[in-house]
Structure formats: C-alpha cells, structure tokens
C-alpha cells in the first residue's frame, strides 16, 4: 500500500535532515508521565457497549498491532542504543496496546496479535514496517530518535482519522487517551532531536499541527471522549448515553484502513 511503500523513503529523507552527536541519557525529556499509561478498565467501566461498524472493527484491529509496533520498535532500539527515552516510552506503549486489546475482548473481536514476541506481526504490512523502521533506527542515534518521532506522527494521524469514524463512547475515550499519549511522546522525541542539533519534519500530520503540539506543554491526566480532562477516573461521561442514530451512516472515511498504510 502507498503509505507503507513510501515510509522507507520518508525515513531516509528524515535521516538526512540534521546531524546529532552525543545524545544524553538522562534529562526530563526522557521521562514519561504516568498518566500516559492507559488503563481501559478504569476509563470505560461505566460506559455501555454499542454496536460496531465495520470501520470501527478494522480500526481496532489495526491499532492493536500499531501500538504493539511502537512498543516493539522502542524496545529493540532501546537494546541497541541504551537510551532511556525508548525504554520509558515502550512501557507506555505496552499499556496502549493492552487498552486496545481490552476493547477487542469487550466486543468479542479476534485479537490479531497471535504472538506477542517482539518484532512478530500477523499483518504483512505491519511486519514490513517494523523491519524497515529497525533498519533505519539502527543507523545512528539520531536516526533512532527520528524513527520514534515518525512512529508517533503516524499514530496521531491514524488515531485522529479513526476518531472521525466512531461514535462509540468507549472507543473514543480509549483513542483520545492514546492520541494524547502520542502527542506527549512526539514532544519527547522532538526535544531530544532538537537538543542534539537535529530537526524532524512531520510526514503524516500537518506541519501546523506538529508545531502546535511541540510548542505546547505536556498533557497530564486522563481525558474523556472529547479529549478534555476527565474529572473522575470511572468514566461516567453522560453514562447511559447510547448512540441511537445507529451505524448505518456512511462517513466515507477510513476506507484505507484495512491493516495497511494508505495515504490519507
């Protein structure tokens, strides 16, 4: 698919922008706020289930592997480069893929992760993407940081697209917390890149959105289905609010999400 085919070229181009030397191991930019750890059980416990559209099912299947991809890439690069940012963010990504798994279980959808081994994926497209990212991220520490930014860039784009095609409150709450975490993660990668003399050019979200994200403060605490700070951890956003309007509406969005990486 187009996005998957082009991502290797994107990574090569990104590696040519800026040169980083002497990457630091410590510092606040390597830490991850614990609120980026997503506990779906707490967030959606009181939210009623609603019927799923085909698009919502496909989005859940893709995001289960996409969040595992982020975890696996960071764990592999952490082992190679011994850089704390990868180890720390990988812990957050573990909770992200677990959160999507909780939604799959909730709706009785078959889990695409048949083997939780690092670097193993059922989707051929996801497998190729992982392989390409590791090759690129193994070239240098700066390349590794840019791979991290690229993964979060992609996650933000896909999650934003998937939020447009769902009206299930439980899915929206999980996705909003995942994308909030991804914004924090891309802030961390970008600041490490910049601190070491490099730059990152967004490949999936717009330059305007990227600049808005990296120029704003870290986001803390869980958010609700609208992406706003959640006052209580038990969900409860308009408890019992059902869709009513059904799933028959044709959004016309997300048609490229069949587990691959089409251009948007």
C-alpha positions in Angstrom: 0.0 0.0 0.0 1.1 3.5 -0.7 1.9 4.7 2.8 3.8 1.5 3.7 5.8 1.6 0.5 6.7 5.2 1.0 7.7 5.1 4.6 11.1 3.7 4.0 11.8 6.7 1.7 10.5 9.0 4.3 12.8 7.6 6.9 15.8 8.0 4.5 14.9 11.6 3.9 14.4 12.3 7.5 17.8 10.9 8.3 19.4 13.5 6.1 17.9 16.4 8.0 20.3 17.4 10.8 23.1 15.6 12.5 23.0 14.7 16.2 26.1 14.0 18.3 26.5 12.9 21.9 22.9 12.1 22.8 22.3 12.4 26.5 20.9 9.5 28.5 19.1 11.5 31.2 17.0 14.6 31.5 13.3 15.4 31.8 12.7 14.9 28.1 13.4 11.2 28.6 10.7 10.7 31.2 7.1 9.7 30.5 4.2 11.0 32.5 2.5 8.1 34.2 -0.9 9.5 33.0 0.1 8.3 29.6 -0.3 4.8 30.9 -3.8 3.9 29.7 -6.0 1.6 31.8 -9.0 0.9 29.7 -10.7 -0.9 32.6 -10.9 2.2 34.7 -11.7 4.6 31.8 -14.6 2.7 30.3 -16.0 0.6 33.1 -19.3 2.5 33.3 -19.7 3.1 29.5 -22.4 1.0 27.8 -21.5 -1.1 24.8 -22.9 -0.1 21.4 -23.0 -1.8 18.0 -19.8 -1.6 16.0 -19.5 -0.6 12.3 -17.1 -2.5 10.0 -14.8 0.6 10.1 -14.6 0.6 13.9 -13.7 -3.1 13.9 -11.0 -2.5 11.3 -9.6 0.4 13.3 -9.4 -1.6 16.5 -7.6 -4.5 14.7 -5.1 -2.0 13.2 -4.5 -0.1 16.3 -3.9 -3.3 18.4 -0.9 -4.1 16.1 0.1 -0.5 15.5 0.5 0.1 19.3 2.4 -3.2 19.6 4.6 -2.0 16.7 5.5 1.2 18.7 6.3 -0.9 21.8 8.4 -3.4 19.8 10.4 -0.7 17.9 11.2 1.1 21.0 12.3 -2.0 22.9 14.5 -3.0 20.1 16.1 0.4 19.7 16.5 0.7 23.5 18.5 -2.5 23.4 20.7 -1.3 20.6 21.3 2.3 21.8 20.7 2.0 25.6 18.7 5.3 25.5 16.2 5.8 28.3 13.6 7.5 26.2 12.9 4.3 24.3 12.7 2.1 27.4 10.4 4.6 29.1 8.0 5.2 26.2 7.9 1.5 25.5 6.3 1.0 28.9 3.6 3.4 28.0 3.1 1.7 24.6 2.5 -1.6 26.4 -0.5 -0.1 28.2 -1.7 1.4 24.9 -1.8 -2.0 23.1 -3.3 -3.5 26.2 -6.1 -0.9 26.1 -7.0 -1.8 22.5 -6.9 -5.4 23.5 -9.5 -4.7 26.2 -11.8 -3.2 23.6 -11.3 -6.2 21.3 -12.2 -8.5 24.2 -15.2 -6.3 25.2 -16.7 -6.7 21.7 -15.6 -10.3 21.1 -13.3 -9.4 18.2 -10.5 -11.8 17.4 -7.1 -10.5 18.5 -4.7 -10.0 15.6 -1.7 -10.5 18.0 -1.3 -14.2 17.9 2.4 -14.0 19.0 3.4 -11.2 21.4 7.1 -11.8 20.7 8.9 -8.5 19.9 9.0 -8.0 16.1 6.4 -10.6 15.1 3.2 -9.4 13.4 0.3 -11.1 11.7 -0.1 -8.3 9.2 2.4 -8.5 6.4 2.3 -4.7 6.1 3.0 -4.2 9.8 5.8 -6.7 9.6 7.5 -4.9 6.8 7.0 -1.6 8.5 8.7 -2.9 11.7 11.6 -4.3 9.7 12.1 -1.0 7.8 11.9 1.1 11.0 14.5 -1.1 12.7 16.9 -0.9 9.8 16.6 2.9 9.7 16.8 3.2 13.5 19.9 1.1 13.7 22.0 3.5 11.6 22.6 6.1 14.2 21.2 7.5 17.5 19.7 10.5 15.6 18.1 8.1 13.1 16.6 6.1 16.0 15.1 9.3 17.6 13.6 10.2 14.2 12.1 6.8 13.9 10.5 7.4 17.2 9.0 10.7 16.1 7.8 9.0 12.8 6.0 6.3 14.7 4.2 8.8 16.9 3.5 11.0 13.9 1.8 8.0 12.2 -0.1 7.1 15.4 -1.5 10.6 15.8 -2.7 10.7 12.2 -4.4 7.2 12.3 -6.0 7.8 15.7 -7.4 11.2 14.6 -8.8 9.6 11.4 -10.3 6.7 13.4 -11.9 9.1 15.9 -13.8 10.6 13.0 -15.4 7.3 12.1 -16.5 6.2 15.5 -19.4 7.3 17.7 -18.9 4.6 20.3 -18.1 6.5 23.5 -15.8 3.7 24.9 -13.7 3.6 21.8 -13.5 7.3 21.6 -12.3 7.5 25.2 -9.6 5.0 24.6 -8.5 6.6 21.3 -8.4 10.1 22.9 -6.1 8.9 25.6 -3.9 7.1 23.1 -3.5 10.1 20.9 -2.9 12.3 24.0 0.0 9.9 24.9 1.3 10.0 21.3 1.4 13.8 21.4 3.4 13.7 24.6 5.7 11.1 23.0 6.4 13.1 19.9 7.2 16.1 22.1 9.8 14.0 23.9 11.4 12.6 20.7 11.4 16.1 19.1 13.0 17.8 22.1 15.7 15.1 22.2 16.3 15.6 18.4 16.5 19.3 18.7 18.7 19.2 21.8 21.2 17.3 19.7 21.2 19.6 16.7 18.7 17.8 14.5 15.2 18.5 13.2 12.2 16.4 12.4 9.7 17.1 9.6 6.2 15.7 10.1 5.3 13.1 7.5 1.7 12.3 8.3 0.1 15.2 10.3 0.3 18.7 9.0 3.3 21.0 9.8 0.8 23.3 11.6 -0.5 20.6 13.8 3.0 19.4 14.6 4.2 22.8 15.5 1.2 23.3 17.8 1.9 20.1 19.5 5.6 20.6 20.1 5.2 24.2 21.2 2.7 23.3 23.9 3.1 21.8 27.3 2.9 18.1 28.3 -0.7 16.9 28.7 -1.4 15.3 32.0 -4.2 13.2 33.3 -6.9 11.1 31.6 -9.2 12.6 29.0 -12.8 12.0 28.0 -14.4 11.1 24.7 -14.0 14.7 23.5 -10.3 14.9 24.5 -11.0 17.1 27.5 -9.6 16.5 31.0 -11.6 13.8 32.9 -12.8 14.8 36.3 -13.2 11.3 37.5 -11.5 8.0 36.6 -14.6 6.0 36.4 -15.7 7.1 33.0 -19.2 8.3 33.6 -19.3 10.8 30.7 -23.0 11.0 30.1 -23.5 7.5 31.5 -26.0 5.5 29.5 -25.7 7.8 26.5 -26.4 5.5 23.6 -25.9 6.3 20.0 -29.5 5.8 19.0 -28.7 7.0 15.5 -27.3 3.6 14.6 -24.3 2.7 12.5 -25.9 3.0 9.1 -24.4 6.3 8.3 -21.8 6.4 5.5 -19.0 8.5 6.8 -16.8 7.8 3.7 -13.8 8.0 6.0 -11.3 5.4 6.9 -11.7 3.3 3.8 -7.9 2.9 3.6 -7.6 1.3 7.0 -7.5 -2.4 6.2 -4.5 -3.0 8.4 -2.2 -1.2 5.9 -0.8 2.2 5.4 -2.6 4.0 2.6 -2.1 7.7 2.1 -4.8 9.9 3.5 
